[in-house]
Amino acid sequence: GVVLSHGMLFWVADLPSLVSGLTMVAPPRILVIGPSNIGDAILASPVIAALHRRYPEAHLSLVVGTRARALFAGDPRVHGLIDAEAYGAPAGRLKLAWALWRYQPQVVVDLRHTVYPLLLTPLAAWRYLRQPTRRLTHMRERHLWKLRAQVPGVANGSRADHACPLVWTPRESAHVDQLWKRWGLGETAPVVLISPGARSHIKRWTAEGFAQVADRLIAEAGAAVVFSGEPDEESVIEAIRALMRGRAHSAVGLTTIRQLGLLMQRVRLVITNDSASLHLASAVGVQTVAIFGPTDEAKYGPTAPGSLTIRRRLFCAPCERPLCAFNHECMRFISADEVYDAARRILQGEGSRV
């Protein structure tokens, strides 16, 4: 694990290096205990934005999982990054608890229901045990509610709390500029980014469906198509491109998760499964066609205005299970015509939230 502090890199294999990375900057100090995976971290990113608006000069340290760390590496608002998964054993958790206590944060936000706030802020521990008085469905709303409960007055539920929560560096912008020019993307043809992967294979729509939609976008809508995905999803994307008649670009391996968000800001539409790409598209405010099957769109669906959700209503869906008990009908029964029609509506300015 590492701690990043004002451009300095600290390996935290032992307690002294972790403490030195966390205690070298004067207060105010903010500690956020965030999610492990990258999709949940994106949904929690409005918490970081709200804290930065309230405490712009603060030293903010973030405890997240290994994958989620990539989202905030290089973010100028985040001064300390700690890999929680490097402290999974009981001895490691004690070491991390001691280091966080030495950090002495003035503000603690816990999005994971850990015991650390009880150790760090025992007089205000009741705030971390509160439950919402009304039903909150979407995970982004739940994270913001926790922030308001734990740090009153930081997030007030205004539109500013849902503004683009990511901040990019000039170097990241220059890299996306280069990709845009390499692919010859201009100002006339709409650009559609398709992200066909997902960490769980049962959340993925069919390769044939994505290929048909991409071909129709190129041939009928006059769009340019860019595929995106993590490096281990390259085979999925190449299988789709092999089924296509038209030519599409691939951003696999060419961007970080943060650079992908910047790329998404430039496109007209994102088509994706329920995945980190969906949450990233919502975070940067781009209209999305989201394809759902086993998971609940009420919890994880797109939040950018004008986005559309496609799903097949079956007795077993959403099941929220890691494995399908049948034959993946919730995804297989979604047709390419449905997805293309939703994309066409958005490209023609007819999109609306469903």
C-alpha positions in Angstrom: 0.0 0.0 0.0 1.0 3.6 -0.4 0.2 7.0 1.0 0.4 9.9 -1.4 1.0 13.3 0.2 1.7 16.5 -1.8 3.4 14.6 -4.5 5.5 12.4 -2.2 5.2 8.6 -2.2 5.4 6.6 1.0 5.4 2.8 1.2 3.4 1.8 4.2 4.8 -1.7 4.8 5.4 -0.7 8.4 3.8 1.6 10.9 6.4 4.4 11.0 6.2 5.1 7.3 2.4 5.2 7.4 2.4 7.6 10.4 5.0 9.9 8.8 2.9 10.1 5.6 -0.3 11.0 7.6 1.1 13.3 10.2 3.4 15.5 8.3 0.8 18.1 7.4 -0.9 20.5 9.9 -4.7 20.4 10.5 -7.4 20.6 9.6 -7.3 16.9 8.8 -10.2 14.8 7.3 -10.3 11.0 7.1 -12.7 9.2 4.8 -13.1 5.5 5.1 -14.4 4.5 1.6 -15.5 1.5 -0.5 -13.3 -1.3 -1.7 -14.3 -1.7 -5.3 -14.0 1.0 -8.0 -17.8 1.1 -8.8 -18.8 1.9 -5.3 -15.9 4.4 -5.0 -17.3 6.3 -8.0 -20.7 6.3 -6.4 -19.1 7.7 -3.2 -17.1 10.4 -5.1 -19.7 13.1 -4.4 -18.7 12.8 -0.8 -15.2 13.8 -1.6 -16.5 16.7 -3.7 -18.8 17.9 -0.9 -16.0 17.8 1.7 -13.6 19.7 -0.5 -16.2 22.4 -1.1 -16.7 22.7 2.7 -13.0 22.4 3.7 -11.0 23.5 0.6 -7.7 23.9 2.5 -8.0 20.6 4.5 -5.6 17.7 4.3 -7.8 14.8 3.2 -6.8 11.2 3.6 -8.8 8.3 2.1 -8.9 4.7 3.1 -10.1 2.5 0.1 -9.5 -0.8 -1.5 -6.8 -1.5 -4.0 -8.9 -1.1 -7.1 -10.6 2.0 -5.9 -7.3 3.7 -5.2 -6.8 4.2 -8.9 -9.8 6.5 -9.0 -8.2 9.0 -6.6 -4.5 8.6 -7.5 -3.5 12.1 -8.8 -6.6 13.8 -7.5 -5.4 17.1 -6.2 -8.1 17.1 -3.5 -6.8 13.9 -1.9 -3.5 14.1 -0.1 -3.3 10.7 1.5 -4.3 7.3 0.0 -4.2 4.2 2.0 -4.8 0.7 0.7 -7.1 -1.0 3.2 -6.6 -4.4 1.7 -2.9 -4.3 2.7 -4.1 -4.5 6.3 -6.6 -7.3 6.1 -5.2 -9.6 8.8 -6.0 -8.9 12.5 -2.5 -7.5 13.1 -2.8 -5.3 10.1 -6.1 -3.9 11.2 -4.6 -3.0 14.6 -1.6 -1.4 12.8 -4.0 0.7 10.6 -6.2 1.7 13.6 -3.1 2.9 15.5 -1.8 4.9 12.5 -5.2 6.5 12.0 -5.4 7.4 15.7 -2.0 9.0 15.4 -3.3 11.0 12.4 -5.9 12.7 14.8 -8.4 13.7 12.2 -10.8 16.5 13.0 -13.4 15.1 10.6 -14.1 11.4 10.1 -16.5 10.1 7.5 -17.2 6.3 7.5 -19.0 4.9 4.5 -18.3 1.2 5.4 -19.6 0.9 9.0 -16.2 0.1 10.5 -15.1 0.4 14.1 -12.6 3.1 13.4 -14.9 6.1 14.1 -15.6 4.6 17.6 -11.9 4.7 18.3 -11.2 8.1 16.7 -14.4 10.1 17.7 -15.9 8.2 20.7 -17.9 11.3 21.9 -19.7 11.5 18.5 -20.0 7.8 17.9 -23.8 8.0 17.9 -23.6 9.8 14.5 -22.2 6.7 12.9 -24.9 4.4 14.2 -27.8 6.5 12.8 -30.1 5.1 10.1 -32.1 7.2 7.5 -35.6 8.1 8.5 -36.8 7.6 4.9 -36.1 5.0 2.4 -33.1 5.8 0.3 -32.7 3.5 -2.7 -29.8 4.6 -4.9 -26.3 4.0 -3.5 -25.1 7.5 -4.3 -28.0 9.0 -2.2 -27.1 6.6 0.7 -23.5 7.8 0.7 -24.5 11.4 0.7 -27.0 10.7 3.6 -24.2 9.2 5.6 -22.1 12.3 5.0 -24.9 14.6 6.2 -25.5 12.4 9.3 -21.8 12.2 10.3 -20.8 15.7 9.3 -23.8 18.0 9.6 -23.8 21.0 7.2 -21.4 19.6 4.7 -23.8 18.2 2.1 -27.2 19.9 2.0 -28.9 17.9 -0.8 -28.5 20.7 -3.4 -27.6 20.2 -7.1 -24.0 21.1 -6.2 -23.8 17.8 -4.3 -24.4 16.0 -7.6 -22.2 18.0 -9.8 -19.2 16.3 -11.5 -17.2 15.0 -8.5 -13.9 14.3 -10.4 -11.0 16.7 -11.0 -8.4 16.1 -13.7 -4.9 17.2 -14.2 -3.6 19.0 -17.3 -1.5 15.9 -18.1 -4.6 13.7 -18.1 -6.4 16.2 -20.4 -3.5 16.2 -22.8 -3.5 12.4 -23.0 -7.2 12.3 -23.9 -6.6 15.1 -26.5 -4.0 12.9 -28.1 -6.3 9.9 -28.3 -9.1 12.0 -29.8 -6.7 13.2 -32.5 -5.3 9.7 -33.1 -8.8 8.3 -33.8 -9.7 11.3 -36.0 -12.8 12.2 -34.0 -14.2 15.5 -35.2 -17.0 17.8 -34.3 -19.6 16.6 -36.7 -20.2 12.9 -36.2 -21.5 12.0 -32.7 -19.2 9.8 -30.7 -20.6 6.8 -28.8 -18.6 5.0 -26.2 -19.5 1.4 -25.6 -18.3 -0.5 -22.5 -19.4 -4.1 -22.8 -17.6 -5.5 -19.8 -18.4 -6.0 -16.1 -16.6 -7.7 -13.2 -19.4 -10.3 -13.0 -20.0 -12.1 -16.3 -23.8 -12.4 -15.5 -24.1 -8.6 -15.8 -22.8 -8.7 -19.4 -25.1 -8.4 -22.3 -24.3 -10.5 -25.4 -21.4 -9.9 -27.8 -23.8 -10.3 -30.7 -26.0 -7.6 -29.4 -23.3 -5.1 -28.8 -21.9 -5.8 -32.3 -25.3 -5.2 -34.0 -25.9 -2.0 -32.1 -22.4 -0.7 -32.9 -22.9 -1.5 -36.6 -26.2 0.3 -36.7 -24.8 3.3 -34.9 -22.1 3.6 -37.6 -24.3 2.8 -40.6 -27.6 4.4 -39.7 -26.8 7.2 -37.1 -23.5 8.2 -38.7 -21.7 7.8 -35.3 -18.1 7.0 -34.4 -17.9 4.1 -31.9 -15.2 3.7 -29.3 -15.0 0.6 -27.1 -13.6 0.8 -23.6 -12.8 -1.7 -20.9 -10.2 -2.9 -18.5 -7.1 -4.8 -19.9 -8.6 -8.2 -18.8 -11.7 -7.4 -20.9 -9.8 -7.0 -24.1 -10.8 -10.4 -25.3 -14.5 -9.5 -24.8 -14.1 -6.4 -26.8 -12.1 -8.0 -29.6 -14.7 -10.7 -29.9 -17.4 -8.0 -30.5 -15.3 -6.1 -33.0 -14.7 -9.4 -34.9 -18.5 -9.7 -35.3 -18.9 -6.2 -36.7 -19.0 -5.0 -40.3 -18.0 -1.5 -39.5 -14.8 -0.1 -38.0 -14.7 0.9 -34.3 -11.9 2.2 -32.1 -10.6 0.5 -28.9 -9.5 2.4 -25.8 -8.5 -0.8 -23.9 -5.2 -0.3 -22.1 -5.0 3.3 -23.3 -6.6 5.1 -20.4 -6.6 5.0 -16.6 -10.1 5.0 -15.0 -9.7 8.7 -14.4 -8.7 9.4 -18.1 -11.7 7.3 -19.2 -14.0 9.6 -17.2 -12.5 12.6 -19.1 -12.9 10.8 -22.4 -16.6 10.1 -21.5 -17.1 13.8 -21.0 -16.4 14.4 -24.7 -18.7 11.7 -26.1 -22.4 12.1 -26.9 -23.5 8.8 -25.4 -22.3 5.9 -23.3 -23.8 2.4 -23.7 -22.8 0.0 -20.9 -23.8 -2.8 -18.6 -24.2 -2.3 -14.8 -20.5 -1.7 -14.2 -17.9 0.9 -13.0 -18.2 2.5 -16.5 -21.9 3.1 -15.8 -21.2 4.9 -12.6 -18.3 6.8 -14.1 -20.6 8.0 -17.0 -23.1 9.2 -14.4 -20.4 10.9 -12.4 -19.3 13.0 -15.3 -22.9 13.7 -16.4 -23.0 12.0 -19.8 -26.2 10.4 -21.1 -26.2 6.7 -20.8 -28.1 3.6 -22.1 -27.7 1.2 -19.2 -28.4 -2.5 -19.8 -29.5 -4.3 -16.6 -30.3 -7.9 -15.8 -29.6 -9.5 -12.4 -29.0 -6.2 -10.5 -31.4 -3.5 -9.4 -31.4 -0.3 -11.4 -33.1 1.5 -8.5 -29.8 1.0 -6.6 -27.3 1.3 -9.3 -28.9 2.8 -12.3 -27.8 5.9 -14.3 -28.3 9.3 -12.7 -27.3 11.6 -15.5 -30.4 13.4 -16.9 -31.8 12.0 -20.1 -30.3 8.5 -19.5 -32.3 5.4 -20.3 -32.4 1.9 -18.7 -33.1 -1.3 -20.6 -34.1 -4.4 -18.8 -36.3 -7.4 -19.2 -38.9 -7.8 -16.5 -38.9 -11.4 -15.4 -40.1 -13.1 -12.2 -36.5 -13.8 -11.2 -35.0 -10.4 -12.0 -33.4 -8.6 -10.3 -32.1 -11.5 -8.3 -29.0 -9.8 -6.9 -27.2 -13.2 -7.1 -23.6 -13.9 -8.2 -24.7 -16.9 -10.3 -27.8 -17.3 -12.5 -30.2 -20.1 -11.5 -31.5 -20.4 -15.0 -30.1 -19.5 -18.4 -29.3 -15.8 -18.2 -32.7 -14.9 -19.8 -32.7 -11.5 -18.1 -29.9 -10.4 -20.4 -30.3 -12.8 -23.4 -33.9 -11.6 -24.0 -32.9 -8.0 -24.4 -32.8 -7.3 -28.2 -30.4 -5.2 -30.2 -33.4 -3.3 -31.5 -34.3 -2.1 -28.0 -30.8 -0.9 -27.2 -30.3 0.8 -30.6 -33.7 2.5 -30.4 -32.8 3.9 -26.9 -29.5 5.1 -28.3 -31.1 6.7 -31.3 -33.6 8.5 -29.1 -30.8 10.0 -27.0 -28.8 11.0 -30.1 -31.9 12.7 -31.5 -32.5 14.5 -28.3 -35.5 12.4 -27.2 -33.9 10.8 -24.1 -35.7 10.7 -20.8 -35.2 8.9 -17.6 -37.1 5.6 -17.3 
